[in-house]
Amino acid sequence: MNALLERPPAPAAPALPLTVRAGGPLQTLDRRPMAPFAAPVLDFLSALSHDLLASPDARRHPDIATFAFWCRRGHLQPMAEAWARGPARVGRGLVLHIAPGNVPVNFAFSLAFGMLAGNANIVRVAEVERAQTTVLCAALQRRFADPRHAVVAARNRVVQYARDDTVTAALSAQAAARVLWGGDRTIAHLRSLPAPPRCVDVAFADRYSLAMLDARAVNEAGSQALADLVRGFFHDAYLQDQDACSSPQLVVWQGEPAACAQARQRFWPALDALLEREYALAPIHAVDKLVQLCRAAAALPQAQSSVRHGNRIHRVQLQSLPAGIEQHRGHAGFFFEVDTTGFEPLAGVVDARLQTLTTFGLDRQALARRVVELGLTGIDRIVPVGQALAIGLVWDGHDLVSTLSRIVEVP
Amino acid sequence: MNNLEKYDATFVDTLMVGRDALAALKYQDVEAWDSVGHMQLMNALEEAFGIEMDIDDIIAFSGHEAGKGILAKYGVQL
């Protein structure tokens, strides 16, 4: 190994009032970047993937299984090969991640994105401990302790601390990039904390998502295809109680009114039957939904009627799509729905807040072209129903490997 | 252990099913082969045979018999 690589880590940071949940003390953090998809990172993530998938925790927490499946070698290696064909790249250095509280496994994804882009990382997990946080931190810590993963262990920390600007500011001051998750106000506040001049911020703020279903495709779907559609929608909307940014809040039916009416008669009862078998609604959510219903009726003149399937599904039918629909969010099974023909009625109300469009029976490439041609400010993802929560290295319209690394250009 | 034995052993270990039930076994036939079990099984097969499967093949992997043809695409002869 040459002398440069043996250089000791950068100067130590002062001790901060925080708890390290995975990794050694902050003072020993090695901030030196590596190439994206460096072999030690792929080795580490595939070992982590193996541990998690083999443990009973994967069965208790399907979201952990999904994370583990995402970071297995079979998924990452082909991406590594694709990136290796591009220009020379290296990570930016130290990335500070302020992880979200609404989706508990996203801190692990955020960490993995930072690692894969070639960085050292400090991830702050939300103060409210979720079962997934405990499981994932323990799994990370076990692998960090394995001498075979010393290169990765030296560069990564998961920390937890009460909301404290002095801590976040001290960490921000050392960051080459920040990945900020949170509500709009949280993001605005975090961004106001000073960072070095070249620091790059990636902000994952509040977003709004919807499903667009082709009525004819729903009407013509065989029983297996309908069951798959309903299960996919259940996964998208109910797995995180509609709290994820990519969970649908609005269902846009494509087709003539009679076809849409028929499709609704197939879709919602099938979903309700699945929910009856597999979804336990907390009583508080049932009350929330009634409150939402009253609020929507008062705020939206376009609301013409509502239908309830027990307490599991509340849906409000809109005569047309109002501007500002993204201000109306549901929770734990509360949807707006509208009948439309063509993409234009939706395009007319698309706002920068719109993130994921899940579709059934529609040409996603053609929809993506329309987003570009019409110069829309929102819609970053168009995926089949069932894939709403499938987070990846391109998220919210950002290519995270690109953003969190730099090109060493040789023109 | 030849490839077929390895293939069967991966099913038995991951899904906790008896060897005699394997031939007719399909996705969601047993409780352990649900969506999480599917991820565990696909990962175990990738590790056992040192392959990286395409997402379309992972979705198409609908049963013990169907999986043999899929693995053949990756040069694994069973």
Interface residues (C-beta under 8 A of the other chain):
Chain A: S49 H50 L53 A54 A58 R59 P62 A65 T66 A68 F69 R72 R73 G74 H75 Q77 P78
Chain B: S35 V36 M39 Q40 M42 N43 A44 E46 E47 I51 E52 M53
